[in-house]
Amino acid sequence: MVALCHCLLVLSVDGLDNIWFATLSEVAGVQSAITRFLLLFLNGGAAVVVFFVLSGYVLGLSLDKFRLNIKRASGFYIKRIFRLYPAHIVVLLVIVGSLIGFHEYKEFEAGSAWYSLWYQSNIGVDKVLGNLSLAQVDLNHIAWSLQVELAGSLFLPAAYLIARKAALWLNFLVLVGLVGLSWYSTNLYLIFLYCFYAGLMLPQFSQQAGDLLAGSRGSIVLVLGAISLFGGYTIAGPGSLFGRVLFETFGGALVIAYLLNHENAGSWFNRFLALNVINRLGRYSYSFYLLHFAVLYWIAYGMFHLVSPGLLSAVPLLFGFGLMLVSVPVTFWLSGKVYQFVEVPMVKMGRKLIGAN
């Protein structure tokens, strides 16, 4: 979803310099209307929110395997570092090398404001070190979500102890409190904190609300969740980060809860998720996410040099689809290599370091 979303943001569409932030009233042309409609479903922001909710859910399950204490919590943090940093560092160094070797900044006539935003300044040692440590994220801008993921991971063991011991109604009160904190905060980490807690609550919620998630009522929950997840950005408006994240967290949690219910194991969506290619994408997804922007940027960079601005401006949606057809398979292949040669060995090393299987 994130990769496909970004493919539609590379070019200006019907004179709109940034279609992502365009309101419905600003959409006048046929191509911009189609693009805006597609972005309801290819919504990269919603996908990232689902990623945070899933992180809370999956990391909570990993903590269920052992009784949590200081040693286990320390091991959890070490594993997260080995899980997140090595692939990030490798991909970032490749990006830095490509920029030093081939890049010359140019503002392309048909390019969007979003595409033109990146790589305007020279790369210095301070910038590289800042990005490697994730103190900065301007060399691979999607890494902002890794900053949030690290902050969420730091918060997670303490939140886990609360979520697993509290009754469902008390967990909802904690969730409401975190939502309130997000409402009053301008800190990026605090804004998304409740997404992780919503994920931690999912096992308890799906167990106690089993009847609600099955049969015809389950279908209603799924539809309601999908509307909230995919429509949150439009309902809240481009200027409301809080509203968008709230709708998307609520919708994403409902969709995941529906999928967790054993009576829905044979649903078409679960069958889709069981496909081999989707399983592979699931395994490669972290490396895919890290790589996709760089691959897209360079393919678009070549496109801008090879195709006339007039043609790009005339049919930007067509070239957006073209970017999808080229960049996604290339990213998928590369992500498989990074997964095999970086992610897997580093994850094993992290487990070995703390004495885990």
WOGIWO-V611897 format. One record per backbone hydrogen bond with DSSP energy under -0.5 kcal/mol. NH is the residue of the N-H (numbers start at 1). CO is the residue of the C=O. E is the energy in kcal/mol with one decimal. If there is no record, write none. Layout:
NH:CO:E
NH:CO:E
//
This chain:
5:1:-2.3
6:2:-2.4
7:3:-1.6
8:4:-1.1
8:5:-0.8
9:6:-1.1
10:6:-0.5
10:7:-0.6
12:110:-2.2
13:16:-1.8
16:13:-2.3
17:15:-0.7
21:18:-1.0
22:19:-0.8
26:23:-1.2
27:23:-0.7
27:24:-0.8
28:26:-0.7
33:29:-1.8
34:30:-2.4
35:31:-2.7
36:32:-2.7
37:33:-1.9
38:34:-2.6
39:35:-2.1
40:37:-1.3
41:37:-0.6
41:38:-1.2
42:38:-2.9
43:41:-0.7
44:42:-1.0
47:43:-2.0
48:44:-2.0
49:45:-1.8
50:46:-2.3
51:47:-2.0
52:48:-1.9
53:49:-2.2
54:50:-3.1
55:51:-2.1
56:52:-2.0
57:53:-2.0
58:54:-3.3
59:55:-2.6
60:56:-1.4
61:57:-1.7
62:58:-1.9
63:59:-1.7
64:60:-1.1
65:61:-0.5
65:62:-0.8
66:63:-1.0
68:66:-0.5
73:69:-2.8
74:70:-2.4
75:71:-2.3
76:72:-2.2
77:73:-2.0
78:74:-2.2
79:75:-2.5
80:76:-1.9
81:77:-2.0
82:78:-2.2
83:79:-1.7
84:80:-2.4
85:81:-2.2
86:81:-0.5
88:84:-1.2
89:85:-2.9
90:86:-2.4
91:87:-2.6
92:88:-2.4
93:89:-2.3
94:90:-1.8
95:91:-2.3
96:92:-2.8
97:93:-2.4
98:94:-2.3
99:95:-2.3
100:96:-2.5
101:97:-2.2
102:98:-2.4
103:98:-0.6
103:99:-1.1
108:106:-0.8
111:108:-0.7
112:10:-2.7
113:17:-2.4
114:17:-0.6
116:112:-2.2
117:113:-0.8
117:114:-0.6
118:115:-1.1
124:122:-0.6
128:124:-2.2
129:125:-2.8
130:126:-2.4
131:127:-2.1
132:128:-2.5
133:129:-2.0
134:131:-0.5
135:130:-1.8
136:130:-2.1
143:140:-2.8
144:141:-1.6
145:142:-1.5
146:143:-0.6
147:143:-1.6
148:144:-1.7
149:145:-2.4
150:146:-2.5
151:147:-2.1
152:148:-2.9
153:149:-2.4
154:150:-2.1
155:151:-1.6
156:152:-1.3
157:153:-0.7
159:155:-2.0
160:156:-3.1
161:157:-1.8
162:158:-1.4
163:159:-3.0
164:160:-2.6
165:161:-1.1
166:162:-2.0
171:167:-2.4
172:168:-2.2
173:169:-1.5
174:170:-2.3
175:171:-2.6
176:172:-2.6
177:173:-2.3
178:174:-2.3
179:175:-2.3
180:176:-2.4
181:177:-2.0
182:178:-2.1
183:179:-2.0
184:180:-1.6
185:181:-1.0
191:187:-2.0
192:188:-1.1
193:190:-0.6
195:192:-1.3
196:192:-0.8
196:193:-0.7
197:193:-1.2
198:194:-2.4
199:195:-1.5
200:196:-2.0
201:197:-1.7
202:198:-0.6
202:199:-0.9
205:201:-2.7
206:202:-3.2
207:203:-1.6
208:204:-2.3
209:205:-2.3
210:207:-0.8
213:209:-1.2
213:210:-0.5
214:211:-0.8
217:214:-0.6
218:214:-1.6
219:215:-1.7
220:216:-1.8
221:217:-2.3
222:218:-2.5
223:219:-2.4
224:220:-2.8
225:221:-2.8
226:222:-2.6
227:223:-2.6
228:224:-2.2
229:225:-2.7
230:226:-2.9
231:227:-2.1
232:228:-0.9
235:231:-3.1
236:232:-2.7
237:233:-1.7
240:237:-1.7
241:239:-0.8
244:240:-2.1
245:241:-2.6
246:242:-2.2
247:243:-2.3
248:244:-2.5
249:245:-2.5
250:246:-2.2
251:247:-2.7
252:248:-2.8
253:249:-2.5
254:250:-1.9
255:251:-2.3
256:252:-2.5
257:253:-2.6
258:254:-2.2
259:255:-2.0
260:256:-1.8
261:257:-0.9
261:258:-0.7
264:261:-2.1
265:262:-1.4
267:264:-2.0
271:267:-2.3
272:268:-2.1
273:269:-2.3
274:270:-1.1
275:272:-1.4
279:275:-2.3
280:276:-2.4
281:277:-2.1
282:278:-2.1
283:279:-2.0
284:280:-2.6
285:281:-0.8
288:284:-3.0
289:285:-2.6
290:286:-2.3
291:287:-2.3
292:288:-2.3
293:289:-0.6
295:291:-2.3
296:292:-2.6
297:293:-3.0
298:294:-2.1
299:295:-2.2
300:296:-2.7
301:297:-2.3
302:298:-2.1
303:299:-2.2
304:300:-2.7
305:301:-1.1
306:302:-1.6
307:303:-2.6
312:308:-2.1
313:309:-2.5
314:310:-1.5
315:311:-1.9
319:315:-1.6
320:316:-2.0
321:317:-2.1
322:318:-1.9
323:319:-2.3
324:320:-1.6
325:321:-2.4
326:322:-1.6
327:323:-2.8
328:324:-1.7
330:326:-1.5
331:327:-2.6
332:328:-2.5
333:329:-2.3
334:330:-2.4
335:331:-2.8
336:332:-1.5
337:333:-1.2
338:334:-2.2
339:335:-2.6
340:336:-2.1
341:337:-2.8
342:338:-2.1
343:338:-2.1
344:339:-2.6
346:342:-2.1
347:343:-2.7
348:344:-2.2
349:345:-2.1
350:346:-2.3
351:347:-2.1
352:348:-2.7
353:349:-2.4
354:350:-1.2
355:351:-0.5
355:352:-0.8
356:351:-3.1
//
